[in-house]
Amino acid sequence: MKKIDKDKKRKLRNRKKLKDVNTGRYRISVYKTLNNISAQIIDDKIHKTLVSATSIEKEMKKNKSKKKDKSNLLGEILAKRALDKKINKVYFDRGNNKYHGRIKVFADALRKNGLEF
């Protein structure tokens, strides 16, 4: 089995389990590349992105830092933007990423800054 097939299966399996369990909450979708990370809060009922943040933004580009530091800072920024829009209960969709490293640092930063999942 190819790696792409395994990744796609993991992504779909995770998303299906999450959607079955979490009703009435918004979804945080995370995407990471080798150097950057981005996340968005999505309302699945109307299929619309409510809040987004990425490490390519100007305020993130100013301070050159390590990848885990970028993830931590991005978590703080996204949590602040979500709380400004009165979003505090979400569920975390890690996609085809394993929950460790930068993804875990990002999730911990979200929790620390007021989002519940």
C-alpha positions in Angstrom: 0.0 0.0 0.0 1.3 3.4 -0.9 2.0 6.1 1.7 -0.5 8.4 0.1 -3.2 5.8 0.4 -2.4 5.3 4.1 -2.4 9.0 4.8 -5.7 9.5 3.1 -7.2 6.6 4.9 -6.0 7.9 8.3 -7.3 11.4 7.5 -10.8 10.1 6.5 -10.9 7.7 9.5 -10.0 10.5 12.0 -12.5 12.9 10.5 -15.4 10.5 10.5 -14.8 9.5 14.1 -14.6 13.2 15.1 -17.8 14.2 13.2 -19.8 11.4 14.8 -18.8 12.4 18.3 -18.7 16.2 18.2 -22.0 17.7 17.3 -22.7 21.4 17.7 -19.0 22.3 17.7 -16.7 23.9 15.2 -13.7 22.0 13.7 -10.1 23.1 13.9 -8.3 21.8 10.8 -4.5 21.8 10.9 -2.2 21.6 7.9 1.6 21.5 8.1 4.4 21.5 5.7 8.1 21.1 6.4 8.6 24.7 7.4 5.1 26.2 8.0 1.8 25.4 9.7 -1.7 26.7 9.2 -5.0 26.2 10.9 -8.6 27.3 10.5 -11.8 27.0 12.4 -14.6 25.6 10.2 -18.3 25.5 10.6 -19.3 22.2 8.9 -23.0 23.0 8.7 -22.5 25.9 6.4 -19.1 24.8 5.0 -17.4 28.1 5.8 -14.1 29.1 7.4 -14.8 31.3 10.4 -11.2 32.0 11.7 -7.8 31.2 10.2 -4.1 31.7 11.0 -0.9 30.7 9.3 2.8 31.0 9.9 3.2 32.9 6.6 1.5 36.0 7.9 3.4 39.3 8.4 3.4 39.2 12.2 4.7 35.7 12.2 7.4 36.4 9.7 8.9 39.2 11.8 10.4 36.9 14.4 12.6 34.1 13.0 12.1 31.1 15.3 12.1 27.4 15.5 9.2 25.3 14.1 7.8 24.4 17.5 7.9 28.1 18.6 6.0 29.0 15.4 3.4 26.3 16.3 3.1 27.7 19.8 2.7 31.3 18.7 0.2 30.3 16.0 -1.9 28.5 18.6 -1.9 31.7 20.7 -2.9 33.8 17.8 -5.7 31.5 16.6 -7.1 31.1 20.1 -7.2 34.9 20.5 -9.0 35.4 17.2 -11.5 32.6 18.0 -12.3 34.1 21.4 -12.8 37.5 19.7 -15.5 35.9 17.6 -16.9 34.2 20.8 -15.8 30.7 19.8 -14.6 28.6 22.7 -15.8 25.0 22.1 -14.2 23.2 19.2 -12.9 19.8 18.2 -9.4 19.2 16.9 -9.0 17.6 13.5 -5.4 16.7 13.1 -5.9 15.3 9.6 -3.3 12.8 8.6 -0.8 14.1 11.1 0.1 12.1 14.2 -0.5 13.9 17.5 3.1 14.7 18.5 5.7 17.3 17.9 4.4 20.5 16.4 0.8 19.4 16.3 0.9 18.6 20.0 2.5 22.0 20.8 -0.1 23.7 18.7 -3.0 21.9 20.5 -1.5 22.7 24.0 -1.2 26.4 23.1 -4.8 26.5 22.0 -5.9 24.9 25.3 -3.7 27.2 27.4 -5.3 30.2 25.7 -8.9 29.4 26.4 -10.2 26.9 23.8 -11.9 23.8 25.0 -11.6 20.5 23.1 
